[in-house]
Amino acid sequence: MSAAGTDQAGFPEGRAIVYCEGAFGTPNGKTAHGLVRFTRRYQVLSVVDSCRAGEDTGEVLDGRRNGVPVLRTVSAAIEHAGASGRPATHLVIGLAPDGGRLPLSARDHVREALERGLHVDSGLHDFLGDDPELVAVATARGTRIRDVRRPPPRSELHFWSDKISEVTSKRVAVLGTDSAVGKRTTAVRLVQALDALGHRSELIGTGQTAWMQGVRFGIVLDSLINDFLSGEIDHVIWRAWSEAHPAVIVLEGQGSLLNPAYPGGYELLAAGRPHAVVLQHAPTRREYDGFPGYRLHPLDHQIAAIEMIAERPVLAVTVNHEGMSPSETRAACAEIEHATGRPAFDVLLDGAEQLAALVAARLDLGRDALQPGTP
């Protein structure tokens, strides 16, 4: 299957156990974090990670209980779901390790889930649907394996044709100074806050987690053939505009512009042509995530690079508060504002309302933008 779009009429599809062994609460657990915080596609029942068993996922991530527990094993999670009267229907791989490979130790857990009648959804680069043994188990049990990162057939891909020139929606790209830094979460919160202000908004998902969250319009950027990247960005933005008529289209960033391993962002700037950029940053990071010795480029350097390429402004810096207390986070925001001359927000700590108001004002979203638009 491909992750080109979503029929949201059938949501939620089922009740999910999210597999995140050894990674929940770390950057490699970002897919699980996104699903715990928000998804239309599933009802999330629990997260599997023996390292944090017994904890509440909301307390781990945001310091607030949400009633979704961390359990020790897949078996325990299945039994917990059955005992609660909400039997699980899906095992979703919530790991997002460097390189997107499935740890060998996880394969037995996937097999167990299939044997016990659960569908399996995976966003890794290792396609579980190509494993003959797992496929045989799924076939015997009448269950389904979906590899979200499996690219669409080449016959379905789009080459760049400048359809975006027809699009009248304002576009905002949420980029980052690193990978696994919170771009998608900020993009989701920004869309929700813009909608709350009355500005119809659509998120363009660009990774496997956005698909798992049920984004209506999306591609999986890092699974596409390079020749079609710009065309797919061009096409999905045009499709969101032509089908949903939003006032604002928010583009989810990937990697970071200057990351040596994940230099994402350039195609989104060049092909997506945003009118403005919001830049997500983790002040406590000194090196690129997962790559010791590769120092993170300074924030002002990254802002300058984005503005040179996009020829549009970085409106604000949004902060990932990893490793910081609330008071330290607010002090970091004040320091960023002083150093860059741009407002700084932590949308998880303080909400995205101020960011949405800033975007609406700077993009001049008037009263006409409050009503459903037409091309």
C-alpha positions in Angstrom: 0.0 0.0 0.0 1.0 3.6 -0.4 0.4 6.5 2.0 -0.9 8.9 -0.6 -4.1 9.7 1.2 -6.8 8.7 3.7 -10.5 8.0 3.7 -11.3 9.4 7.1 -15.0 8.3 6.9 -13.9 4.9 8.3 -12.0 6.2 11.3 -11.1 4.9 13.8 -10.1 1.7 12.0 -9.5 -0.2 15.2 -7.9 -0.4 18.7 -4.1 -0.3 18.7 -1.3 -1.5 20.8 1.8 0.6 20.0 5.1 -1.3 20.0 8.0 0.8 21.2 10.4 -1.5 23.0 13.3 0.3 24.6 12.5 3.6 23.0 9.5 5.3 24.6 10.4 8.7 25.8 13.4 8.9 23.5 13.8 10.4 20.0 13.6 6.8 18.6 10.1 6.6 19.9 8.7 9.6 18.1 6.1 7.6 16.1 4.7 6.2 19.4 4.8 9.6 20.9 2.8 11.1 18.0 0.1 8.3 18.2 -0.2 8.7 22.0 -0.8 12.4 21.6 -3.1 12.3 18.6 -4.5 10.0 16.0 -7.7 9.6 14.1 -6.8 6.2 12.6 -6.8 4.2 15.9 -7.9 4.2 19.4 -4.6 3.7 21.3 -4.9 1.2 24.1 -1.4 0.9 25.4 2.3 1.1 24.6 4.7 -1.8 24.9 8.1 -1.0 26.4 9.5 -3.2 29.1 11.9 -0.3 30.2 9.0 1.9 31.3 6.4 -0.7 32.2 3.9 0.5 34.8 4.1 4.2 33.8 1.4 6.4 32.2 2.3 7.5 28.7 1.0 11.0 29.2 3.1 11.5 32.3 6.2 10.2 30.5 5.7 12.6 27.5 4.0 15.7 28.9 3.7 15.4 32.7 0.0 14.8 32.5 -1.8 11.5 32.9 -3.8 10.3 29.9 -4.8 6.8 31.1 -2.8 5.0 28.4 -0.5 2.6 30.1 3.0 1.3 29.2 3.0 -2.5 29.5 5.9 -4.9 29.5 5.1 -7.3 26.6 2.8 -7.7 23.6 1.1 -10.6 25.3 0.4 -8.5 28.4 -1.0 -5.7 26.3 -3.3 -8.1 24.4 -4.5 -9.5 27.7 -5.0 -6.1 29.3 -7.1 -5.0 26.3 -9.3 -8.0 26.5 -9.8 -7.7 30.2 -10.8 -4.0 29.8 -13.6 -5.0 27.3 -11.8 -3.4 24.4 -9.9 -6.2 22.6 -7.0 -5.0 20.4 -7.3 -5.2 16.6 -3.9 -3.7 15.6 -0.2 -3.8 16.6 1.4 -0.6 15.3 5.2 -0.3 15.2 6.0 2.9 17.1 9.7 2.7 16.7 11.6 5.2 14.6 15.2 4.2 14.8 18.0 5.7 12.7 17.8 4.0 9.2 14.3 2.8 9.9 15.3 -0.9 10.4 13.3 -3.4 12.5 15.4 -4.7 15.5 15.8 -8.4 15.2 14.3 -8.8 18.7 11.1 -7.2 17.5 10.3 -9.8 14.9 9.1 -12.4 17.4 6.7 -9.9 18.9 5.3 -9.1 15.5 4.8 -12.8 14.8 3.0 -13.2 18.2 0.6 -10.3 17.4 -0.2 -11.9 14.0 -0.7 -15.3 15.6 -3.1 -13.8 18.0 -5.2 -12.2 15.3 -3.9 -8.6 15.2 -3.3 -6.6 12.1 0.2 -5.1 11.9 1.0 -1.6 10.6 4.7 -0.6 10.2 6.4 2.5 9.1 9.9 1.1 8.9 12.1 0.7 5.9 12.2 -3.1 6.5 8.9 -4.2 4.8 7.3 -6.8 7.0 5.1 -7.8 4.1 8.1 -9.1 2.3 8.9 -11.6 5.1 7.5 -15.0 3.9 7.1 -16.4 7.4 5.2 -13.4 8.7 3.1 -13.3 5.5 2.2 -17.0 6.0 1.1 -16.4 9.6 -1.0 -13.4 8.5 -2.6 -15.3 5.7 -3.4 -18.3 8.0 -5.0 -16.0 10.6 -6.8 -13.7 8.2 -4.8 -10.6 9.3 -3.2 -7.9 7.4 0.3 -6.4 7.2 0.6 -2.8 6.0 4.0 -1.3 5.2 3.4 2.4 5.3 6.7 3.3 3.7 6.2 1.0 0.7 6.4 3.5 -2.2 3.5 3.8 -4.7 4.0 2.2 -8.1 6.0 4.5 -10.4 3.0 4.7 -12.7 1.2 6.6 -9.9 3.9 9.1 -9.2 3.8 12.7 -10.4 6.6 14.6 -12.0 6.7 18.3 -11.2 4.2 20.3 -13.3 3.8 23.5 -11.3 0.2 22.8 -10.3 1.0 24.7 -7.1 0.8 28.0 -9.2 -3.0 27.5 -9.1 -3.1 27.2 -5.3 -4.5 30.3 -3.5 -4.1 28.9 0.0 -1.4 30.4 2.2 1.3 27.9 3.0 3.4 27.5 6.1 6.3 25.0 6.4 7.2 23.7 9.9 10.9 22.9 9.5 13.4 21.9 12.2 17.0 22.3 13.2 17.3 18.5 13.6 15.5 15.3 13.0 13.1 13.9 15.7 12.8 17.4 17.1 9.0 17.8 17.2 8.1 19.3 13.8 5.1 17.1 13.2 3.6 17.7 16.7 4.0 21.4 16.3 2.4 21.2 12.8 -0.6 19.3 14.2 -1.1 21.7 17.0 -0.8 24.7 14.7 -3.5 23.3 12.4 -5.8 22.7 15.4 -5.2 26.2 16.7 -5.8 27.8 13.3 -9.0 25.9 12.9 -10.1 27.0 16.4 -9.5 30.6 15.2 -11.8 30.0 12.3 -9.2 29.6 9.6 -9.8 26.4 7.7 -6.4 24.5 7.6 -5.0 21.3 6.2 -1.9 19.5 7.2 0.3 18.0 4.5 1.9 14.9 6.2 5.3 13.9 4.8 6.2 10.9 7.0 4.8 7.6 8.1 3.6 8.8 11.5 1.3 11.4 9.9 -0.3 8.6 7.9 -0.8 6.6 11.1 -2.4 9.7 12.7 -4.9 9.8 9.8 -3.7 12.8 7.9 -6.1 13.4 5.0 -3.3 14.6 2.5 0.1 13.2 2.7 3.2 11.5 1.1 6.1 9.6 2.7 8.9 11.8 1.5 11.8 9.5 2.4 10.4 6.5 0.5 10.0 8.3 -2.9 12.4 8.2 -5.9 14.2 11.5 -6.0 13.0 12.4 -9.5 9.4 12.5 -8.2 9.9 14.2 -4.9 9.1 17.7 -6.2 6.2 16.5 -8.3 4.6 14.6 -5.4 4.9 17.7 -3.1 3.5 19.9 -5.9 0.6 17.4 -6.5 -0.4 16.8 -2.9 -0.5 20.5 -2.1 -2.7 21.1 -5.2 -4.9 18.2 -4.3 -5.4 19.5 -0.7 -6.3 22.9 -2.1 -8.6 21.6 -4.8 -10.5 19.2 -2.6 -10.6 20.9 0.8 -10.3 24.6 -0.1 -8.4 25.6 3.1 -7.2 29.1 3.9 -3.9 27.7 5.2 -1.9 24.6 4.2 0.7 23.5 6.8 3.6 21.5 5.5 5.2 19.0 7.9 9.0 19.2 7.7 11.4 16.2 7.5 15.0 16.0 8.9 16.6 19.4 8.8 18.1 21.5 6.1 21.7 21.1 7.3 21.6 17.6 8.9 24.3 15.5 7.3 22.3 12.3 7.5 18.7 13.7 6.9 19.1 16.8 4.9 15.3 17.2 4.5 13.6 20.5 3.9 15.1 21.7 0.7 12.4 20.0 -1.5 9.7 21.4 0.7 11.1 24.9 0.3 11.7 24.6 -3.4 8.6 22.8 -4.5 6.2 23.7 -1.7 7.0 27.4 -1.9 5.8 28.3 1.6 4.8 31.9 2.3 6.4 31.6 5.8 8.4 29.1 7.9 8.1 28.1 11.6 11.4 26.6 12.9 11.3 23.9 15.5 14.4 23.8 17.8 15.7 21.9 20.8 17.9 24.3 22.8 19.6 21.5 24.8 21.0 19.7 21.7 24.6 20.3 20.8 25.0 17.6 18.2 22.7 16.1 15.5 20.5 13.4 17.0 22.1 10.0 16.7 25.4 11.3 15.2 27.9 12.2 18.0 30.7 14.5 16.8 28.5 16.3 14.3 27.8 19.6 15.9 24.4 21.2 15.4 24.6 24.3 13.2 23.8 27.4 15.3 20.2 28.6 15.2 20.9 31.9 13.5 22.9 30.1 10.8 19.9 27.7 10.2 17.5 30.6 10.0 19.7 32.4 7.5 20.0 29.3 5.3 16.2 28.8 5.2 15.5 32.4 4.5 18.1 32.5 1.7 16.6 29.5 0.0 12.9 30.2 0.6 13.1 34.0 0.2 10.4 34.1 2.8 10.7 34.7 6.5 11.1 32.4 9.5 8.2 33.8 11.5 8.8 32.1 14.8 10.9 29.5 16.6 9.1 26.7 18.4 10.9 25.0 21.2 11.3 21.3 22.1 11.7 21.3 25.8 13.6 18.0 26.2 15.9 18.1 29.2 14.4 21.3 30.5 11.9 22.3 33.3 9.0 24.6 32.4 10.9 27.6 33.9 14.1 26.7 31.9 12.0 26.4 28.8 10.5 29.8 29.2 13.9 31.2 29.8 15.2 29.5 26.7 12.3 31.1 24.7 13.2 34.5 26.0 16.9 34.0 25.1 15.9 32.9 21.5 13.6 35.9 21.1 16.5 38.2 22.2 19.1 36.5 20.0 17.0 36.1 16.8 14.4 38.9 17.0 11.6 36.3 16.5 8.9 35.1 18.9 9.6 31.7 20.5 6.9 29.3 21.7 6.6 25.9 23.3 3.3 24.6 21.9 3.2 21.6 24.3 3.8 23.7 27.4 1.7 26.7 26.5 -0.5 25.7 23.6 -0.4 26.9 20.0 -2.9 29.8 20.2 -0.3 32.5 20.1 1.6 30.9 17.3 -1.6 30.5 15.3 -2.5 34.2 15.9 0.9 35.3 14.7 0.7 33.2 11.6 -2.8 34.5 10.8 -1.7 38.1 11.3 1.5 37.8 9.3 -0.2 35.9 6.4 -3.1 38.5 6.5 -5.8 35.9 6.9 -8.8 38.3 6.7 -12.5 37.7 7.2 -12.8 36.1 3.8 -10.4 33.3 5.0 -12.9 32.4 7.8 -15.3 30.8 5.3 -14.8 27.7 3.1 -13.0 28.9 0.0 -13.4 27.9 -3.6 -10.6 27.7 -6.1 
